[in-house]
Amino acid sequence: MEETFVPFEGIKNDLKGRLLCYKQDWTGGFKAGFRILAPTTYIFFASAIPVISFGEQLERSTDGVLTAVQTLASTAICGMIHSIIGGQPLLILGVAEPTVIMYTFMFNFAKNRPELGRNLFLAWSGWVCVWTAMLLFAMAICGACSIINRFTRVAGELFGLLIAMLFMQQAIKGLVDEFRIPDRENQELKEFLPSWRFANGMFALVLSFGLLLTGLRSRKARSWRYGSGWLRSLIADYGVPLMVLVWTGVSYIPAGDVPKGIPRRLFSSNPWSPGAYGNWTVVKEMLDVPIVHIIGAFIPASMIAVLYYFDHSVASQLAQQKEFNLRKPSSYHYDLLLLGFLTLMCGLLGIPPSNGVIPQSPMHTKSLATLKYQLLRNRLVATARRSIKTNASLGQLYNNMQEAYHHMQTPLVYQQPQGLKELKESTIQATTLTGNLNAPVDETLFDIEKEIDDLLPVEVKEQRVSNLLQSTMVGGCVAAMPILKMIPTSVLWGYFAFMAIESLPGNQFWERILLLFTAPSRRFKVLEDNHATFVETVPFKTIATFTIFQTIYLLVCFGLTWIPIAGVMFPLMIMFLIPVRQYILPRFFKGAHLQDLDAAEYEEAPVLPFNLAAESEIGSTTSYPGDSEILDEVITRSRGEFRHTSSPKVTSSNSTPLNNRSLSQVFSPRVGELRLGQMSPRK
C-alpha cells in the first residue's frame, strides 16, 4: 500500500485497484463450485459461535436490552454488505469482545443517569455510533491507514497472539463458570446443588476437551494413512462443524438421568419473542436524548473509533500477509470508510456495530489457500497423467503443467505470477540415468502425487462468494435460534480453545517462544525441520532477548485487558510499538539482526529467487513436506526471509539414495556444526 495523506487519494486508489478485479472476485468464487463450501462452513462456525457467546454476555450485562439476536443480526448484515461492496473480501466482520466491553460500560453509565436510564440506552448508543462514524470518515479521508505500513511483524504477531490468549482465557473462564451458579438464576433449583454443579463441570470438561482434541485432529485428516482420499478430504474440510454436532449429540446421552439444566446450554431470546425487535425503531427516540449527553457521547465514540481503526486495519493486514502471496490490491482506506457507514447504520438500528475480527480473518485466508491448493493440484495431476499417456518427456511434462498452472491464474493481477517451482534435482538426476532427457517418463521416474506437492507455490483463492455465504448463514442463525440453543455452552468453550490454537501455526513470535524452551542439545532438530532464516543468522542470545522483550510487552497488553474500562484501550499499546520499533529497538539490536527478526516493510531486503536460495543455502535435493493445512508450515519469502526445509522427500524408487549424498546436501548447513556441539547460531 502506497503511503498518502492527501485527502481522498487513498480511497480513490483503493477503488481504482479493486474495481479492476471486482468481476473476477465473483466469477472466481463460482468457478470453484461446491468446493467453496468447505472454507465457507469452516469460517461460518468460527464467526457465529463467538458472536453467540458475546451476545449471551451482552444479554447478562445489559439486562436483556441486547441479546445474541442483535449480535448475529449485526454480524450478518455488516458481513453481507462488506462482501458485496467492500474492498478486501478476505476480511471477516463480526461483533468483537472490545465492542461488548464498551457497550457494557455505556449501559452501566446510562442506567445510573435518570435522564437516560435503561429506556434511552440504545438511543444514546446511537449517538455514540454517529460520532464514531464521523471520526472514521475523517480518518479514512485523511489517509490514516497509511500508518499501517509501519506495523511490522513484531506488532502484528504480538496482536495475533494476544487475541489467541483472550480466546483461550474466555474458554478457561467459561469452564470454571460451569462449576458455579450463573447470575440471575434460581439457586434453589436441583441442578445448582453442589453435587450436580460438580457433575455439570466435569461433564463440561469432557465435552470441551472432546471437541478441542477431535477438532484439531480432524483438520489434519489429509495426512492420515487410513481411509480413502475423498473421505480424508471430507473430514479435513468439514470435520470441525461435524465435531460440534457429534459432541452436541453426546451431551444428550445422559438426558434422562440428570436434571434438565445439565449440561448447560446456550441461552438467548428468540427473534419473535416480545421485546426482541424493539431496538429496530430506536432512531425515533434519539431526539429524546438530552443535548448534554449527545455532546458527551463524543468521549466514548473517540475510544471506539481508535479501537475500530486499529482492530479493523490489523485484521485486514493479517488476512493479507505477504506470505499468502495475494495477487490483488489491498483496500485499507476504502474499507475504513465503509466501516464508518456500517457503524452509523448499526447505531440507527439499535444493534452493536461489527468490525474486522481476529483470528477469523487470517483463518479465512488460510482456508482459501487450502482450497486454491486443492484446485491447482487436481488440475496439475490430470495434466501430468495425460502427458505421461502421450509419452511426453520430462521437459514436455513440466511445460504442460506450467501452461495448465497459468491458465488457472487470475487474469487481473496485482503481482506478477510466479509460476511453478523448479523440478527437484533428484528427479532430474533419476531421468538422466536413463541416458536420454528426451525419453518418455513414467510414474517410476515422476511420482505425480508427491512431485506436484513440491512444485506448487502458496496461493489463495481470492473471491467474495465464501464471505457472502458465511454471512448469510450467520443471518440464518437468527431464525435457527431454537436449534442453536441445543448446543452446550461447554462445546462453545472447546471451540474457543480450538480457535486460539488454530491461529498459532505460522506465528514466528510463538515459534521463538518454543525455541527458548528447546534444550540446547536438541536445537539442531529445529534446523532439520522447516525454520526461518533468523535461526541460522541471529545469535541465540539476541533471539532470546528480542523474544523476552516481546513477551513482556505482550503480558503488559494482556494485563491491561483486565482493567475494567481502560482495558479497551490496549490497542494504543500496540500502536506505541511503531515508534518503539523504529527508534528504540535499533539502539539495542543490530540492524542485520532486526532485519531477520522483524523486517519492516520500509527496510526490506530484496528476496532471492526461491531456487537460487535453495541451491545456495539448503541444497538442491530438498523440498517441503505437505500437510492438511498448506500454511501450517508455510514457506515465507517476504520481509527479508524465507523458511528452509531440510528433510529430503523421496519421490520415487529411483531417487538418489541418502547414503550417496553429503550431509551438507541433505541437511541445513548448520546442522553439522550443531551436532559437533556448537549449539548457538552463527555470530
Disulfide bonds with the S-S distance in Angstrom:
none
